[in-house]
Amino acid sequence: MEAPSGQGCPIRIADKDGYAISAPYAALQPLCCSAEFNGEAPTPQESAALEAAPIAPAPLEPGRPPQPVRPDLFLFAPNRDSQGGSAWWLELADRDLLIDVPALSEANLAFLRQRAARRGSGAPPPWIVLTGREGHGRCRRLQQALGWPVLVQEQEAYLLPGVEPLQTFAAEHTMAPGVRLLWTPGPSPGACVLHARGEAAGGDGGAVGGLDGLFCGRLLVPLAPGRLGPLISRRTFHGPRQLRSLARLREWLPAGSPHWIASGAGLGALRGEKLVARGAELLAELDRQGPGEAPGQGLDGGDRPQFFA
Protein backbone atom coordinates (compact mmCIF):
# COMPACT_ATOMS: atom_id res chain seq x y z
CA MET A 1 0.00 0.00 0.00
CA GLU A 2 1.44 3.35 -0.98
CA ALA A 3 2.02 5.78 1.86
CA PRO A 4 0.06 9.03 1.66
CA SER A 5 1.93 12.03 0.41
CA GLY A 6 3.08 14.87 2.64
CA GLN A 7 4.19 12.71 5.58
CA GLY A 8 6.62 15.39 6.67
CA CYS A 9 3.86 17.94 7.16
CA PRO A 10 3.30 18.80 10.81
CA ILE A 11 -0.12 18.12 12.28
CA ARG A 12 -1.44 20.43 14.96
CA ILE A 13 -3.31 18.89 17.89
CA ALA A 14 -4.07 19.95 21.47
CA ASP A 15 -2.40 18.63 24.59
CA LYS A 16 -4.28 17.80 27.81
CA ASP A 17 -4.39 21.48 28.76
CA GLY A 18 -5.90 22.47 25.41
CA TYR A 19 -2.72 24.08 24.10
CA ALA A 20 -1.49 23.49 20.55
CA ILE A 21 1.38 21.13 19.85
CA SER A 22 2.81 19.96 16.52
CA ALA A 23 4.20 16.63 15.36
CA PRO A 24 5.07 15.02 12.02
CA TYR A 25 2.31 13.22 10.16
CA ALA A 26 4.13 9.88 10.40
CA ALA A 27 3.98 10.06 14.21
CA LEU A 28 0.28 10.90 14.20
CA GLN A 29 -0.94 8.84 11.25
CA PRO A 30 -3.83 7.25 13.21
CA LEU A 31 -5.11 10.71 14.07
CA CYS A 32 -4.94 11.83 10.45
CA CYS A 33 -7.08 9.01 9.11
CA SER A 34 -10.29 10.82 9.87
CA ALA A 35 -13.14 12.34 7.93
CA GLU A 36 -11.39 15.71 8.08
CA PHE A 37 -8.58 14.55 5.79
CA ASN A 38 -10.31 11.56 4.14
CA GLY A 39 -7.51 9.25 5.24
CA GLU A 40 -4.77 11.36 3.59
CA ALA A 41 -2.15 13.66 4.96
CA PRO A 42 -2.93 17.37 4.54
CA THR A 43 -1.30 19.29 1.76
CA PRO A 44 1.34 21.87 2.68
CA GLN A 45 -1.29 24.58 2.27
CA GLU A 46 -3.69 22.78 4.62
CA SER A 47 -0.90 22.20 7.12
CA ALA A 48 0.03 25.90 7.04
CA ALA A 49 -3.59 26.83 7.64
CA LEU A 50 -3.74 24.47 10.61
CA GLU A 51 -0.55 25.92 12.04
CA ALA A 52 -1.85 29.47 11.75
CA ALA A 53 -5.26 28.75 13.24
CA PRO A 54 -5.31 29.06 17.05
CA ILE A 55 -6.68 26.13 19.00
CA ALA A 56 -8.90 27.37 21.80
CA PRO A 57 -8.69 25.49 25.09
CA ALA A 58 -11.56 23.11 25.62
CA PRO A 59 -14.45 24.63 27.58
CA LEU A 60 -14.33 24.08 31.30
CA GLU A 61 -16.65 21.71 33.09
CA PRO A 62 -19.07 23.37 35.54
CA GLY A 63 -17.79 21.29 38.46
CA ARG A 64 -18.67 21.90 42.06
CA PRO A 65 -16.95 24.14 44.61
CA PRO A 66 -14.87 22.78 47.47
CA GLN A 67 -16.47 21.99 50.81
CA PRO A 68 -15.46 23.65 54.09
CA VAL A 69 -13.66 21.43 56.58
CA ARG A 70 -12.73 24.13 59.11
CA PRO A 71 -13.22 27.89 59.08
CA ASP A 72 -9.76 28.21 57.49
CA LEU A 73 -9.67 25.05 55.38
CA PHE A 74 -11.53 23.76 52.30
CA LEU A 75 -11.31 20.43 50.48
CA PHE A 76 -11.71 20.09 46.70
CA ALA A 77 -13.36 17.10 45.07
CA PRO A 78 -11.02 14.34 43.80
CA ASN A 79 -9.31 15.34 40.57
CA ARG A 80 -9.10 12.79 37.76
CA ASP A 81 -6.16 14.76 36.30
CA SER A 82 -4.28 13.84 39.50
CA GLN A 83 -5.26 10.15 39.63
CA GLY A 84 -8.11 10.99 41.98
CA GLY A 85 -5.98 13.11 44.30
CA SER A 86 -7.36 15.83 46.57
CA ALA A 87 -6.31 19.47 46.77
CA TRP A 88 -6.74 21.79 49.77
CA TRP A 89 -7.26 25.53 50.30
CA LEU A 90 -5.73 26.90 53.52
CA GLU A 91 -6.28 30.45 54.77
CA LEU A 92 -3.48 31.76 56.96
CA ALA A 93 -3.38 35.01 58.88
CA ASP A 94 -1.53 36.90 56.14
CA ARG A 95 -1.68 34.69 53.03
CA ASP A 96 -3.60 31.83 51.43
CA LEU A 97 -2.25 28.55 50.10
CA LEU A 98 -3.60 26.23 47.41
CA ILE A 99 -2.05 22.87 48.21
CA ASP A 100 -1.92 20.79 45.02
CA VAL A 101 -4.06 21.44 41.97
CA PRO A 102 -7.82 20.81 41.92
CA ALA A 103 -9.85 20.00 38.83
CA LEU A 104 -9.90 22.86 36.35
CA SER A 105 -13.59 23.75 36.49
CA GLU A 106 -15.70 26.89 36.44
CA ALA A 107 -16.77 26.36 40.06
CA ASN A 108 -13.21 25.92 41.34
CA LEU A 109 -11.87 28.95 39.47
CA ALA A 110 -14.74 31.09 40.74
CA PHE A 111 -14.09 29.93 44.32
CA LEU A 112 -10.36 30.60 44.13
CA ARG A 113 -10.81 34.08 42.68
CA GLN A 114 -13.45 34.97 45.24
CA ARG A 115 -11.42 33.79 48.24
CA ALA A 116 -8.28 35.56 47.02
CA ALA A 117 -10.18 38.80 46.35
CA ARG A 118 -11.53 39.02 49.91
CA ARG A 119 -8.11 40.28 51.10
CA GLY A 120 -8.19 43.28 48.76
CA SER A 121 -6.21 44.29 45.71
CA GLY A 122 -3.04 45.17 47.63
CA ALA A 123 -2.66 41.77 49.30
CA PRO A 124 0.01 39.34 48.11
CA PRO A 125 -1.35 36.61 45.84
CA PRO A 126 -1.87 33.09 47.19
CA TRP A 127 0.75 30.43 46.60
CA ILE A 128 0.17 27.20 44.72
CA VAL A 129 2.16 24.58 46.64
CA LEU A 130 2.77 21.20 44.99
CA THR A 131 3.41 18.17 47.22
CA GLY A 132 4.37 15.79 44.41
CA ARG A 133 4.12 15.15 40.71
CA GLU A 134 0.79 13.34 40.99
CA GLY A 135 -0.72 16.49 42.46
CA HIS A 136 0.25 18.72 39.52
CA GLY A 137 -2.93 18.17 37.52
CA ARG A 138 -3.36 21.00 35.00
CA CYS A 139 -1.04 23.29 36.93
CA ARG A 140 0.09 25.30 33.91
CA ARG A 141 -3.39 26.25 32.78
CA LEU A 142 -4.59 26.98 36.33
CA GLN A 143 -1.57 29.16 37.01
CA GLN A 144 -2.03 31.07 33.79
CA ALA A 145 -5.69 31.66 34.63
CA LEU A 146 -4.90 32.98 38.11
CA GLY A 147 -1.37 34.39 37.82
CA TRP A 148 -0.33 33.01 41.21
CA PRO A 149 3.22 31.86 42.00
CA VAL A 150 3.96 28.14 42.22
CA LEU A 151 6.27 26.46 44.74
CA VAL A 152 7.66 23.00 44.01
CA GLN A 153 10.55 20.86 45.23
CA GLU A 154 13.44 21.30 42.81
CA GLN A 155 13.46 17.65 41.65
CA GLU A 156 10.14 18.14 39.86
CA ALA A 157 10.45 21.66 38.47
CA TYR A 158 11.27 20.22 35.02
CA LEU A 159 7.72 18.88 34.85
CA LEU A 160 6.32 22.42 34.75
CA PRO A 161 7.55 24.09 31.54
CA GLY A 162 5.87 27.41 30.92
CA VAL A 163 4.81 27.89 34.54
CA GLU A 164 5.92 31.34 35.67
CA PRO A 165 6.57 32.50 38.35
CA LEU A 166 7.96 29.22 39.63
CA GLN A 167 9.99 28.92 42.83
CA THR A 168 11.85 25.82 43.98
CA PHE A 169 13.38 24.63 47.23
CA ALA A 170 15.82 21.86 48.16
CA ALA A 171 15.63 20.03 51.51
CA GLU A 172 13.55 22.46 53.59
CA HIS A 173 11.77 25.74 53.10
CA THR A 174 10.02 28.25 55.37
CA MET A 175 7.18 30.17 53.71
CA ALA A 176 6.18 32.17 56.78
CA PRO A 177 6.54 31.83 60.55
CA GLY A 178 5.10 28.44 61.41
CA VAL A 179 4.66 27.38 57.76
CA ARG A 180 7.41 25.01 56.65
CA LEU A 181 8.03 22.42 53.95
CA LEU A 182 10.16 19.29 54.07
CA TRP A 183 11.38 17.26 51.10
CA THR A 184 10.11 13.69 51.55
CA PRO A 185 11.13 11.68 48.47
CA GLY A 186 9.59 8.27 47.98
CA PRO A 187 6.11 8.63 46.54
CA SER A 188 7.80 10.68 43.81
CA PRO A 189 11.30 12.18 43.49
CA GLY A 190 10.15 15.64 44.59
CA ALA A 191 7.46 14.74 47.10
CA CYS A 192 7.18 17.07 50.07
CA VAL A 193 4.97 17.84 53.05
CA LEU A 194 3.76 21.14 54.47
CA HIS A 195 3.35 21.80 58.20
CA ALA A 196 1.25 24.81 59.24
CA ARG A 197 1.23 25.79 62.90
CA GLY A 198 0.06 28.99 64.51
CA GLU A 199 -2.80 31.42 64.18
CA ALA A 200 -5.44 30.73 61.58
CA ALA A 201 -6.98 33.34 59.31
CA GLY A 202 -8.76 36.07 61.25
CA GLY A 203 -7.28 34.85 64.52
CA ASP A 204 -9.77 31.99 64.69
CA GLY A 205 -8.18 28.71 65.67
CA GLY A 206 -10.98 26.74 64.07
CA ALA A 207 -12.73 23.60 65.11
CA VAL A 208 -9.97 21.00 65.41
CA GLY A 209 -7.65 22.13 68.18
CA GLY A 210 -6.17 25.24 66.59
CA LEU A 211 -4.03 25.48 63.47
CA ASP A 212 -1.52 22.65 63.69
CA GLY A 213 -1.89 20.55 60.58
CA LEU A 214 0.30 18.47 58.31
CA PHE A 215 -0.45 18.30 54.58
CA CYS A 216 1.32 15.08 53.69
CA GLY A 217 0.53 14.68 49.98
CA ARG A 218 0.86 10.96 49.21
CA LEU A 219 3.52 10.19 51.80
CA LEU A 220 0.68 8.86 53.98
CA VAL A 221 -2.75 7.75 52.79
CA PRO A 222 -5.84 6.81 54.82
CA LEU A 223 -6.39 3.10 55.49
CA ALA A 224 -9.60 3.40 57.53
CA PRO A 225 -11.28 6.04 59.71
CA GLY A 226 -8.61 7.40 62.02
CA ARG A 227 -5.80 5.36 60.43
CA LEU A 228 -3.20 6.07 57.77
CA GLY A 229 0.08 4.69 56.51
CA PRO A 230 2.67 4.89 53.72
CA LEU A 231 1.45 3.24 50.53
CA ILE A 232 4.01 1.34 48.46
CA SER A 233 2.61 0.47 45.04
CA ARG A 234 3.75 0.21 41.43
CA ARG A 235 3.40 3.99 41.14
CA THR A 236 5.84 4.55 44.01
CA PHE A 237 9.14 6.10 42.98
CA HIS A 238 11.22 4.49 45.77
CA GLY A 239 9.70 2.53 48.66
CA PRO A 240 12.71 2.45 51.03
CA ARG A 241 13.24 6.18 50.59
CA GLN A 242 9.58 6.77 51.37
CA LEU A 243 9.99 4.95 54.70
CA ARG A 244 13.18 6.91 55.43
CA SER A 245 11.32 10.13 54.63
CA LEU A 246 8.65 9.17 57.15
CA ALA A 247 11.32 8.67 59.81
CA ARG A 248 12.86 12.05 58.92
CA LEU A 249 9.43 13.67 59.16
CA ARG A 250 8.97 12.46 62.73
CA GLU A 251 12.30 14.03 63.71
CA TRP A 252 11.51 17.29 61.88
CA LEU A 253 8.11 17.99 63.41
CA PRO A 254 7.90 19.86 66.72
CA ALA A 255 7.03 17.75 69.75
CA GLY A 256 3.30 17.12 69.95
CA SER A 257 2.65 18.12 66.32
CA PRO A 258 0.57 17.82 64.25
CA HIS A 259 -2.94 17.86 65.73
CA TRP A 260 -4.34 16.61 62.43
CA ILE A 261 -3.15 15.29 59.06
CA ALA A 262 -4.60 16.11 55.63
CA SER A 263 -3.73 13.54 52.98
CA GLY A 264 -3.63 14.15 49.26
CA ALA A 265 -5.22 10.87 48.15
CA GLY A 266 -7.47 8.01 49.19
CA LEU A 267 -9.85 10.01 51.40
CA GLY A 268 -12.69 7.60 50.69
CA ALA A 269 -11.19 5.26 53.29
CA LEU A 270 -12.07 7.82 55.98
CA ARG A 271 -15.80 7.11 55.46
CA GLY A 272 -16.89 10.73 55.37
CA GLU A 273 -14.17 12.24 57.54
CA LYS A 274 -11.75 14.63 55.86
CA LEU A 275 -8.91 15.02 58.38
CA VAL A 276 -7.12 12.39 60.43
CA ALA A 277 -7.07 13.53 64.05
CA ARG A 278 -4.39 12.65 66.65
CA GLY A 279 -1.69 13.23 64.06
CA ALA A 280 1.30 13.17 66.42
CA GLU A 281 0.06 10.00 68.14
CA LEU A 282 -0.50 8.22 64.84
CA LEU A 283 3.00 9.10 63.62
CA ALA A 284 4.45 7.75 66.87
CA GLU A 285 2.45 4.54 66.47
CA LEU A 286 3.79 4.08 62.94
CA ASP A 287 7.30 4.32 64.38
CA ARG A 288 6.56 1.48 66.82
CA GLN A 289 4.85 -0.85 64.37
CA GLY A 290 6.45 -3.04 61.76
CA PRO A 291 5.65 -3.35 58.09
CA GLY A 292 2.50 -5.16 57.10
CA GLU A 293 0.40 -5.82 54.07
CA ALA A 294 -3.19 -4.87 53.38
CA PRO A 295 -5.39 -6.74 50.93
CA GLY A 296 -7.03 -4.96 48.02
CA GLN A 297 -5.79 -2.67 45.33
CA GLY A 298 -3.56 0.39 45.26
CA LEU A 299 -4.45 3.83 44.03
CA ASP A 300 -3.39 2.83 40.54
CA GLY A 301 -5.29 -0.45 40.49
CA GLY A 302 -2.16 -2.51 41.28
CA ASP A 303 -2.49 -5.65 43.36
CA ARG A 304 -1.72 -6.00 47.06
CA PRO A 305 0.08 -2.74 47.95
CA GLN A 306 2.43 -2.71 50.92
CA PHE A 307 1.53 -0.66 53.99
CA PHE A 308 2.78 0.31 57.36
CA ALA A 309 -0.45 -0.04 59.30
Number of C-alpha atoms within 10 A of each C-alpha: 3 4 9 13 12 16 18 14 20 22 25 23 16 14 11 12 15 14 15 17 13 15 13 14 22 18 13 17 16 10 13 18 13 12 8 10 13 10 14 18 26 24 14 13 10 14 17 15 13 17 17 10 11 11 15 10 14 11 9 12 12 12 14 14 18 20 13 14 17 15 16 21 20 18 22 20 18 20 19 12 18 21 14 21 27 26 31 24 25 20 19 23 14 14 17 21 17 20 26 29 28 30 27 21 17 15 16 20 19 11 15 16 12 11 13 19 13 9 14 9 9 7 12 13 18 23 18 23 25 27 33 28 22 22 27 24 25 18 22 17 18 20 20 14 12 14 15 19 17 24 20 26 27 16 18 18 18 8 10 16 9 12 19 14 12 16 14 13 17 13 13 16 15 13 14 11 9 13 17 17 24 24 25 30 27 26 29 23 20 23 29 28 25 24 21 22 20 16 17 21 19 13 13 14 17 17 11 15 11 16 26 22 25 26 25 24 29 30 29 27 25 27 20 17 17 17 18 25 21 24 28 25 21 15 16 16 17 16 20 12 16 25 21 13 21 22 16 14 18 16 10 12 15 12 9 12 21 23 21 22 27 25 25 28 25 20 23 14 17 18 11 9 14 20 24 23 20 16 23 20 15 21 20 13 12 19 13 8 10 10 12 10 13 14 10 11 13 18 19 12 12 12 13 14 20 19 20 19 20
